[in-house]
Amino acid sequence: MDIKPIRNDDDLDAAIAEVGRLMELNPERGSPDGDRLEVMADLVAAYEARHYPIGLPDPIDAILYRLEEKGMSRSQLCAEAGIAQSRLSDVLNRKRGLSMGMVRSFSRVLGLPADTLVQEYPVAAE
């Protein structure tokens, strides 16, 4: 198995092409091609994480996305999180920041990581 480190974007492109080729073969796990696919995919993921990190999403965008994903209404969120609808509206319209209580509730109800929700985000100045 001739595998080399990924040192630049040209190496990355070649590695991605190899991963694609191997995925089309649909190799058995533990076979030579299966092992090669696993190692190449890990190399690609490590290079991309180091050179093209993806930051955490905006907290409000994450809340709205998860509401849509779960098919949950804002009223349902308020009821399950124990938050007044007017307060939720202010938060989602960026007129008010998230309190720690909201972070805990939204994390529990929506299954969002707290580290996503505690990030700073733009709030309209009054």
N, C-alpha and C positions, 0 to 999 in steps of 0.2 A: 504494500500500500504506500504509494509515493505521495505524501502530503507535505506541503510546505506552509509556513506561516503566511498570513495575509498582511502585507506590509503597506499596501497603497490601494487606491480605488481600482486600478487595473487588475490587481490580484483579486480584489473583491468581486469584480465583474466575472472573472474566470471561475471563481469559487461558486458564485450564484448559478452560473451556467452548468457547472458540474452537479450541483445539488438538484437542479431541474432535470438534468439528464437521468440522474439516479432515481429521482422520484417517479419518472415515467416507467422505469423498470419495475417499480414496486417490489423491491427486494425483501426477502425474508429477514427478519431481525436476527442478528447473529451470523448471517452469511457475510462473505467478504464485501459484497456490494452494500449490504445493510450496514455493516460496520463503517464503511467509507462514508455513506450518507450521513450517519450519525455524527461522525467526527467533523465532516465538512460543514454540516449545519451548525454545530457548536462553534466552529471557527468563525463562520459568517456572523452568528449572533453576537459573539464576543467582540469582533471588530466593529460591528454596527453600534453596539452599546457604548463602546469606548469613543468612537469617532462621530457618531450621529445619535446622541442620546435624545430620548423622547421625554420631555418634561411632564409633570403632572398637569391634568386638565384644569381649566378655570373652575373654581368651586360651583358657581352658579350654572355654568354649562353642564357640569357633571350631574348636578341635581336634576336639571331639566331633561337631560338625556336619559337618566335612570327612571324618571317618572314615565317618560314615553316608552322606554324599553319594558317596564313592568306593566304598562297599561293602566297606570294609577293616576287618578285625578288629583288636583291640588287639594280638593276638599278631603279626599281620603288620606292624603299625606298629613294634613292638619289634624285630622281625627286620630290617626295612629301615632303621630309625634307629639300630640298634646300642645299644638301651637295654634294661636289665633290666625284666622285666614288673612286678616289685615296685616299682621306682622309678616306672614309668609309672602304676601304680595309685595310688601316693602323690600324684603330681602331679594326676591326674584327680579324686581325692577331696579335693583342696585341702589335703593334709597337708604338702606340700613345694612350694616354688616351682620354676619352670623355670630350669635353668642355661643359660648361653650356648651350651653344646654342644647341649643339647636344642632350643633355639631354632633353631640352624642346621640341625639334623637334621630337625626338624618342618617347617621352612620348605621344605627341599629335598624331603622325601618327600611332604608334603601340599600343597605349592604355596601355603602361607600366607605373606603378607608378614611379614617379621621385625618391622615396627613394630606389628603386631597382637599378636605373641607377647611382646614385651618390656614391655608395659604392666603396671602394678601391678594385682594382683587379690587378693581376700581369701584368705588361707591360715590354716587353723585353728591357733590357738596351742596349744602342747603344755604 
